[in-house]
Amino acid sequence: MASLIAKKKANKLYYYVVESGRVEGKPRITNQIYLGSAEKVASLLQQRAAPLPLSATSRKAGLPAALWLTAEQSGVFDLLQSIWPAPRSGPSTAHYLLLAAFHRICEPGPKTEVADWYQSTVLQSLWRFPPERFTSQAFWDCFDQIRLSPMGSEVSKADDLDRAQLGLLALWKDKQMVSHRLLSYDTTNFYTFVASTNSRNTLAQRGHNKQGRHNLRQVGLSYVLDGVYGLSLCHHVYPGNLADTEEFSIALPRLLRFVDENQISHDSITLVFDKGSAALYNTLALDESGLGWISALPWNQAPKDFREAALDQLTPLSSDQPGVQAYQQKVLVHGKERLCVLKYSVPFLSEQIHSLSTSLAKVTQSLRRLSIELTKPDCRLKEKHIRTKISRWLSSAQFLDGLIHYELSQEDSKWRLQFKLDTTAFNRLVAQRLGRTVLMTNRMNWTAEQVVGGYGGQQQIEKIFRGLKDGNWLNWDPMYHWTDSKIRVHAFYCMLGISLLNYLHAQMQKVCPRITVEQLKDELQDIKQYVLLYPPQGDKGPYRTATIQEKLTLTQALLAQAIGLEALTSKKVGKTKPTA
């Protein structure tokens, strides 16, 4: 809730819409919009005789409205409505799924917060549904009506979520958003708080958690995104104890059914995936399917003379990939000839050196503190405990082991720790390992430029999914669902949110070519509207409202015009009932 205040300057009143909140425990003005003098306010509202407003309420206008318009204009809303027809009154399943996706993008949180968030946005004025229709129970009741087939790899038209995924792929294909046929495949997992005693949940299982929460049950997610635009084309939720290589044998047939259903030829697709899924039987299955593919090759599986080739053997790539050099060669891998490309990237080298230097500084500091602790008279640390500590520190980051040598000796029943950095090993690491990636493909006629450029889409996908975990946008965790069916629905609207945001980003690049997804989200998130409440003109007349939009930056104005946000802002004075 915002308020209207007046500030006196030179014996004249000037009006502001302000929002307040607590900052470090103290009340502070968190946002302020200058309206001007009373005459200016009246002129802005085209009501020169109108009195000053009784109150002002802010509402989030940019990002929620942009996502809704994207869902409408792209055809996503109509598609969802075709699968889940709208009831005679009230919101449809499509509304619930879209609202869940919007909320995850804008302000991730539990379903208990959705109604309040919905009320604080322009969505309420666009949809005309009262907030009470979006309680957490309403979401659970709606999701319970979604038809799901038993867990498995088979794509079923009796499964509503499979039908929706198939329909979305067809939609993106019709819009030529998968015309490049470069698809990125990856897996991730998410920890849950599903109790160990919950036997009804088969998806949440203990396994190697990529966030380090091995003590919690987790669910796995494999997904295929368009390698250029980042649209979700196919995904699969699987038990958390299933290895990445095993999930690939389930995900691949599933992907093939999706592309066959949409009449996409196998030989037109190049699937890009990480080395974690590059097992021999997976690459052979890909060969048999007729798909092209690009993968990173585990470093120790690449021939030593190839992976450590001198830099003068590498050729600089185009200006589209500055600081990148490559060398290609047909290499026998797992008994079969593949085209391998050694990629050397100066930006990647700098990133790795920075990360390694930071890790070295942390470990060195820890070792120094331990060395001092061992000299204290009251220190009772045992050798096994000391070595366990050091081993844990040296394994905390890649490449650390082998760069730091330590010696633990005993003098007068006290342990003494000495350590040093192996500069020779560090220089050898920089010269022969850092900045380098070995790629392999079955596209034997491709150039190194094509292979490196194709694999670059995988980095975009990894960036997208960091957003699912770091809380900046579309935060998956924590997942407030406890049953297999609702976890699958949760995955669907998260992936739907990814597609909508990335589709919007693709459209907005036409007016702001260099804008990133994060920048787009931030710019739209800052666009707000203010609803001003006015007293009735007569003693018995209705209260009146007017909507104004705060001043936009140049970027916001370009985006608002391209999206069509200005059509959602009415500057006319309307009528309303007085509020308590």
N, C-alpha and C positions, 0 to 999 in steps of 0.2 A: 504494500500500500504506500502510495506517495502522498505528499501533502503540498498545498499551495502556500507559499510564504511571500511576504512583501519586504523589500529592503529600501530604506529611505536614503536617497542620494540627492543633495542639493535641494532639499525640501520637496522632492518628488518621489513617489512610490514606483518601484519596479518589481515585477512579479517573476517568481521562479517556481518550477516544479522540482521538489527535492525528494530524494529517497534516503532514509536513515537506516543505520544498522550499528551493531556493536563491533568495534575494532579494538582488539586487545582489551576487551572487557568494558570499554567506554563508548558511549553513544557518539557517533560521528555521521556526518553527511557523506554517503557513499556515491551518490550520483546527483547531478544538478543540471537542470535544463532552463535556460533563460528564455522567458516569454516576452519580456519588455514591459512597457507601460500599460496602463489600463486601455488606453486608446489603441496601442499596438495589438493587444490581445483581442480586442473587439474587432479590429480590422482583419486580423488573421482568421477569425471565425466568421467573417462577413456578417457580423451582427453588431453594428456600431452602437445600437441602443441596449445591447445585452448587458446584464450585470456581471460581476465577476463570478467565476465558478465557485460552487460550494466545496467541491473536493476534486481531486485528480487521482486517477488510478492508472498505474503503469501496467503494460502487458508486453510480453515477449512477442515480437512481430516478425523478425527477420528469418531466423532458421526454421522454426516450426512451420511458418507459412510457405517457405521455399520448398521444404520437404513435401508438404501436402500438394503443392502445385506440381512438383516433380512426379509424384505418384499419379496425379490426374493426367498430366500431359503426356507422360510416357506410356500410359495404358495399364500400369501396374494395378491401379485401383479397380478398373473394369475387369481385369483378369481375376483378381481375388474375389470380386463380386460374382463372377461366373462360376467359381468353384463353391463359394459359400453365399448363396442368394440372400439378399437383404430381407429382414423380417418386415412385417407390416408397419411397425413403428420401432423406434429406438435404433441404436447402433447395430451394425452387422458385424460378423466375424472379421470382415475386411477392416473395419474401423478399429477393432480391438488389436489386430495384428499390426496395423500401421501405427497406432498410437504407442504400442509397446516398442516398436522400432524407433519412432521419433524420440521417445523418452530416453532410450538407451544412447542415442546420439547426442542429445542435448544435455540431459542431466541424469546420468545413470543412477538407478536406485531401485528399491523394491516397489511392488505394485501398490502398496499402501500409500505411496507418495504420488502416484500418477494422477489421481483426481485433482489434487491441489495444483500440480504443475499444469495440467490441462486448463484449469480455470485461470491460471496466470498468463495464458497465451491467447493469441487470436483464434486458435482452433475452436474455442467455444462459440465465438460469434460466427465462424464459418460453418461449423457442423450443426449448431443449434441444439445440441444434446446437453442436458444438465449434468454437472460434475458427478452427481450421485449415480449415474449410469456406469461410471468407471471405477467402482470400488474394487478392491482386490478379489472379493468373492465373485463379482461379475466377470472378472477375467478368468478365474478358475472355472466357473460354470460354462463360459464360452469355449475355453480350451478343451473341456471335457467332451464337447460336441464334435470336435475334429476327429474324423475317422482315420485310424492308423492301423496298418497291417502288422503282423508279428515281426519282431526284430529279425533282420537278415539283409542280405545284399540285393535281393530281387527288387526291381522297380515295379511297383504295382499301381495300376490306375484306380484301384480301390482304396489306395492310401492317399488321403487329401494332400499331404505335404509333398509326396512324390508328384502328384498331378500339378501342384503349384510350381515345383521346380522345373518340370518339363515345360509348362506354359511360359515361365520366365525365360528359359533358354530360347524358346521359339520367338518370344517378344524381342529379346536382344538381337537374335539373328535377323529378324525382319527389319530392325533398325540399323543393320549393318554394324553392330557393335562387337561382333565376333568375326568380322570379315578377314582379319589378319590370321586367324586360325592358330595363334600362338597362345597356348594355355599353360597356366602355372598350377602345379600340384604341390601341396604340402600338408603336413599334419601338425597338430598341436594337442595339448591336453590342458584341462582346467581342474583344479582341485575343487572339491565340494565339502559341505559339512553334513553330508548324509551319514547318519549314525551307522556304526558297524553292525548293530542289531537289526537294521532295516533290511530284511530279506526280500522284500518286494522289488527293490531296485536292483536290476541286473547290469545296468550301464556303469554305475559308480563302483569301481574296483581299485584296489591298491596296485600301483605300478610305479615306474620311474617318472616322477613328476618334473617337468621342465622348469618349474618355478622353485624346486627344492622342497616342496611340501610332501615328502614321501610318506608322512604319517597319516595323511588324509586320503580318503577314497577320491578317485578322479574319473572323469569321462574324457574320451578322445574325440577329436574332430578332424576328419580329412576333408579337403575342399579343393575344388578346381575353380580358379578365377581366370577371367580373360586377362592375358598378359599385358595388354595395352591399357585398357580402361579400368581394370580391377573389378568388373562385375562378377557376381557370384553365378556360376553356371551349374554347379553340382556340389553337393556336400553330403557327408555321411557321419552320423554320430555312432561311436562304437565303444565297447567296454574298455575301461582304463587300463586293464592288464594286458591288452593286445599290443604287440610290438609293431613299430612303424612298417617294417618289411612285410609283416603278416597282413596288416590292414591294406597295403597296396594291392594284394591279390584279391581283395574284396572290392576296393574302390575302382580298380581298372575295369572289370566287367560291368560295374554300375555305370561308369562314364561311357562305355561303349554303347550301352542300351540307351542312354540319353542322346548321344549323337545319332544313333540309328533311328530313333524315334523322330528326330528332327531332320532326317535325311541329309546329314553332313558326312561327306566321304572321309574315310579314315586317313587316306594318304594326304589329305589337305591339312591335317592337324599335326602340330609339333608340340609335344608335351614336355614341359620343363619342370624338373624336380631336383631336390637336394640329394646330396650323397647318402643321407640316412636311409633312403628308399632304393638306392642303387645296387641292390643285391643281384647276383647273377640270374636267378630264376625270374626276377622282375623284368630285367632288360630283355631276356629271351621271350617272355610273354608279350612285351611290347612289340618286339620284332614280328611275332606271329600275328598280332592284331593288325598290322599294317600301319600303325602310327609312327610318325617320326618322333624323336625324343632327344633331349639334351639334359645332361646331368653333370654335376660335379663328381669327380673321381676322388675317392679317398687318397690322401697324399701317399701313403705307404703302398698303394696298389699301382701307382704310376712308375714306369721305369725311371731309375735314378738319373741316368744321363739325359733323359727328356725333361724331367721336372727341374733339374738344376742347370739347364742350358744357359750358356753365357748370354748376357743381355744384348751383345752385338748380333746374335742370331735372331732377335725379335724385331718385328716391324711395327712402327707406330700405326695406330688405326686412324680413322677419320676424325675431323674436328668435332663430330658429335660425341666422341669419347676422348676428351683431352687427357693426356698423361697415361694413356693405356697403350701397351704394346702386346703383340701376340706372336706366337710361333705355332704352326700346325704340322702334324705328322700322322701318318697312319700307323697305329700301334696295335699290337696283339694284346687284348685285355680279356682275361677269363677264357682264353683259347679262341677268341673271335676277333677279327680285325675291326677296329673302330677308328674313326677320325678323332684324334685328340688335339686339343688346343691348350697351349700354355699361355695363360693370361697374366701379364704383369701390370699392375696399376699403381702409379705413384700416389694418388689419393688414398688407396687402400693401404699402401705401405705406411703413409703418414699416420693413418688412423690406428694401425696395429702398433706402431712404435709408441704413439701416445698412450695407448691402452697398456702396453707392456711396461712402459716407464712408470705409469701410475701404480701398477701392480708391484713392480720392483720396489718402489718407494714404501708402499704399505708393508710388504714383507720384511724389508730391511729394518723399518722402524720396529716391527714386532720382534724381530730377532735381537735388536739392540736392547729393547726393554727386557726381554727374557735373559739376555746376557747379564744385565745389571741385577735382575732379580736373583739369579743364581749366586751372586756374590754376597747376598745378605745373610747374616748369621742365622736367622730363623727360617731360611729356605729349606724345605723338606721334599722338594720335587724329586721323583724317581726317574731313572734313565728312560724307562718305557714311556712315561708320561711326557717327558721332554721331547723325545723323538716323534711321538704321535702328534704333538703340537706342531713341530717343524714340518712334518710330512703333510699335515693338513694345510698349512700355509703355502707350501711349495706346489700343492695340487689345486690351489684356489683359482688359478688362471692358466690359460694356455701358454706354453713355452717356458714357464718359470723353472720347472724341473730341469736341471742341467745347466742353468745359468748361475745359480748360487750354490757354492760348495761350503759345507760347514764341517767343523771338527768338534766333537764332544769328548772332553778328557776329564779325568778326576784327579784332583790334587787336595791332599789333606781332607779326604772324605767329602770334598765339595766339587760339584760339577762346574766345568769351565767350558764356555761356548765361544768359538771363533768362527767367523764366516767371511766370505769374500765373493765378489762378482767376477765371473769368468769372462773377461772382456774378449778373449779370443773366440769363445763360443758365441758371444753376443754378436760380434762382427760377422761370423760365419752365418749366423741365423739371418742377419739383415741381408747378406749378399746372396744367400741360396734359398731362403724360405719365405721371408716376409714379403708381402705384396703380390705373392704368386698364388694362382688357382689353376688347377688342372681340370679341364672340361672334356667330356667325351659325348659323341653323338653317333647315331646311325645314318645321319644325313651326310653321306660320304662325299657329295659334290659341293657342299657348302663351303664358303670361305670362312676364314678365322673371324672376319668382321661380322658375318651373319651369326656365327655360333656365340660369340661374345655378346652381341646385341640381343640375341634371343634369351640368353641366360640372365641378362640384366632385368627382365621382367620378374624373375624370382625375388630379386632384392626389393622390388616394389611391393610384392605380396607380403614379404616378411615385415616390411614397414607398416603395412596395413594392419597386420595381426599384432604388432606391438601395441597398436591402439586398443586392441581388445583386452590387453593386460595391464597397461600402464595407467589407465584411468583418464587419459586425456579426452578420449571420445569412445563411444560405443563400448564401455567397459562391460565385459562378460561377467566378471567376478564382482562381488559374490553372487552366486546363482541361487536364487530363492525358490528352488524347485526340488522336490524330493521323489518324484515318480519318473519312470522312463518316458512316458508319453509327454509330460510337460517339459522335460529336458529337451526332447526332440523339438517341441514347439519353440522353446527358448532359442535353440540353435537356429531355427528357421527365421525368426524375426530379427535375430542379430545379423544373419547373412543378408536378409532383405534390407536392413539398414545400411550395410556396406554397399550394396548395389545402388540404392537410392542416392546416397551421398556421392558415390563415384560417378554415377550418371549425371548428377547435377554438376559435378566438377568438370566433366567432359564438355558439357554444354557451356559452362561459364568461361572455359578457356578460349572461346571464340571472342570474348570481349576483354578478358584479362588473361593473356596467354601464359604468363609466368606464375600465376597464382597457384599455390599448393592446396591440397585438401585441408590442411590445418589452418592456413590463412583464410580460406574460404569460410570455413566453419566459424572462425573468430570474428571475421567481418560481419557475417550475418547474425551471429549471436548478439552483437552490440546494437542491432537495430530494434528500437522499441517504439511503441505507441502510447499515447496518453489519452484516457477517456475522461473528459471534464463533465461534471454534473452541475446543471444550472437550475435555479428555482423556477417555478411556473411563472408565466407572464401575468396570469390573473390569480385570484384567490383560490380558485378551484381547478386551475389548469394542471396539466401533467408536468412533471419534471422533464427537463430536456438534457440531452447529452450531445457532446461533440467530440470527435476523434481527431487528434493532431499527431503528427509524426515529428520526432526530433530531427534536427538538422543532420544530414548525412555527409559523410566524407565523399570525396570524388570516387573512390573505389566502391563504396557502398551504393552510391547513386547509379553507377554503371551496372552493378549487379542487380539492384532493385528493378531497374528498367528492363534488363534482359530477362529476368525471371517473371516480371509482371506484378511485383509487389505493390506498386503504386495503385493498382486497381482495388487492392484490399483496404486502402486507407480512405475512408469517407470523411470529408471535411464539412459535411452538412450537419446541421443541428437536428437531432432526432428527438423522439419522445420516449419516456420511460416511466416506470413506476418508481415512487420514492422508496429508498432503501432504509432499513431500520438503523 
